[in-house]
Amino acid sequence: MSSRVQPLLKRSEVVRPLSAVEPTVRSSGRSPLLYGSLRCIIFFLLLVVLLKGAVFEAFYVPSASMQPTLRKADYILVPKFIYGLRLPFLNKVVLSWATPSRGDVVVFMHNSKNEASSGKSSQGNLVKRVIGVAGDSVEVVGAQVIVNGKLLNEPYVQWNQGGGGAAFGPVDVPQGSVFVLGDNRDESEDSRFWHDPFVRLEQIQGRVLLVYWSAVDVGRSGLFIR
């Protein structure tokens, strides 16, 4: 876990981007071959930065809050163009052509000012599942999630303690926002515990496509996420 990120309540759930380390290249002569190599390296680094900012980004999952879908020490690939075109560095959507659907597993920037019920806060990218979209009414009662008055079928959910916590909601999801929960419900700090339970669409980095590597289970490599 990055030293710049404080744990979110009891455990860290901040997914960390795998940023490329820029090599240092020093010129020791005026060889055309050396200058050509420098130009190629600079072009490659710029391409990597642009792809990372607008097309794909890799993240590391440091917690078990999304088990069994995502496990601790999974490395995930997130297409950033799924919902729209983003400007590199500015993290701003300039053209939107889709919005998250219920069931999408998304990575989003958590606002450091959005404290959890314990009073602690964190800033960084989190990964959760979209449960409610704009206009939905969401309620959590024990181990049951009710959306628009109907029990939500969730084959992906894990309740380690049977969902015996306090009931939540109902709440209505406002326009331009989504309501998110972790799949490992008793081990996840999510919309149920934040002062503002909603994630704005502009905070969403993209939808998780696949696990491209797992440090604890190599067999999960290449696993597509639904």
Buried (B, 14 or more C-beta within 10 A) or exposed (E): BEEEBBBBBEBBBBBBBEEEEEEEEEEEEEEEEBEEEEEEEEEEBEEEBEBBBBBBBBBBBBBBBBBEBBBBBBBBBBBBBBBBBBEBEEEEBEEEEEBBEBEBBBBBBBBEEBBBEEEEBBBBBBBBBBBBBBEBBBBBBEBEBBBEEEEBEBEBBBBEEEBEBEEBBBBEBEEEBBBBBBBBBBBBBBBBBBEEBBBBBBBBBBBBBBBBBBEEEEEBEEBEBE
